[in-house]
């Protein structure tokens, strides 16, 4: 006999799981804005780290995202142009703010080598975006910080995977 449990997943949708059903894969959206090579490099590293944690990752330009409802977590990355987040990233956060506020979200910024290194709070547009969607964090990456990108991505990927497993166990009624 199969036991079923009802619960609410991280997107607020009601789900029914049985103990024989394998856990659903966690879907992560990596939305990015800006055309600089730094953004592409960081986004690729972030996606690889998420996949290493067995997460399903979609990498999509921020301007092309129509809906975030299908995702369990979202990462938003942007090039920094004149010490400001890219316009498409700011629009993405405004347009999807309500849906982003109810799921785990992390932000990251990619610096152009010519920009210099502003402190994280000095990237204009970040504080407002973080407050609007209650983002879990913001990281600033320079082109030379390949190791830092990998460590951050691994930490975030592990956090997403861990939260999903805890949430799944709560839904199933097996949490300790």
Secondary structure in CASP SS format (residue, H / E / C, confidence):
PFRMAT SS
TARGET T0000
AUTHOR 0000-0000-0000
METHOD secondary structure of the structure
MODEL  1
X C 1.00
X C 1.00
X C 1.00
X E 1.00
X E 1.00
X E 1.00
X E 1.00
X E 1.00
X C 1.00
X C 1.00
X C 1.00
X C 1.00
X C 1.00
X E 1.00
X E 1.00
X E 1.00
X E 1.00
X E 1.00
X C 1.00
X C 1.00
X C 1.00
X C 1.00
X C 1.00
X C 1.00
X C 1.00
X C 1.00
X E 1.00
X E 1.00
X E 1.00
X E 1.00
X E 1.00
X E 1.00
X E 1.00
X C 1.00
X C 1.00
X C 1.00
X H 1.00
X H 1.00
X H 1.00
X H 1.00
X H 1.00
X H 1.00
X H 1.00
X H 1.00
X H 1.00
X H 1.00
X H 1.00
X H 1.00
X H 1.00
X H 1.00
X H 1.00
X H 1.00
X C 1.00
X C 1.00
X C 1.00
X E 1.00
X E 1.00
X E 1.00
X E 1.00
X E 1.00
X E 1.00
X H 1.00
X H 1.00
X H 1.00
X C 1.00
X C 1.00
X C 1.00
X C 1.00
X C 1.00
X C 1.00
X C 1.00
X C 1.00
X E 1.00
X E 1.00
X E 1.00
X E 1.00
X E 1.00
X E 1.00
X E 1.00
X E 1.00
X E 1.00
X C 1.00
X C 1.00
X E 1.00
X E 1.00
X C 1.00
X H 1.00
X H 1.00
X H 1.00
X H 1.00
X H 1.00
X H 1.00
X H 1.00
X H 1.00
X H 1.00
X C 1.00
X H 1.00
X H 1.00
X H 1.00
X H 1.00
X C 1.00
X C 1.00
X C 1.00
X E 1.00
X E 1.00
X E 1.00
X E 1.00
X E 1.00
X E 1.00
X E 1.00
X C 1.00
X C 1.00
X H 1.00
X H 1.00
X H 1.00
X C 1.00
X C 1.00
X C 1.00
X C 1.00
X H 1.00
X H 1.00
X H 1.00
X C 1.00
X E 1.00
X C 1.00
X H 1.00
X H 1.00
X H 1.00
X H 1.00
X H 1.00
X H 1.00
X H 1.00
X H 1.00
X C 1.00
X C 1.00
X C 1.00
X C 1.00
X E 1.00
X E 1.00
X E 1.00
X E 1.00
X C 1.00
X C 1.00
X C 1.00
X C 1.00
X H 1.00
X H 1.00
X H 1.00
X H 1.00
X H 1.00
X H 1.00
X H 1.00
X H 1.00
X H 1.00
X H 1.00
X H 1.00
X H 1.00
X H 1.00
X H 1.00
X H 1.00
X H 1.00
X H 1.00
X H 1.00
X H 1.00
X H 1.00
X H 1.00
X H 1.00
X H 1.00
X H 1.00
X H 1.00
X H 1.00
X H 1.00
X C 1.00
X C 1.00
X C 1.00
X C 1.00
END
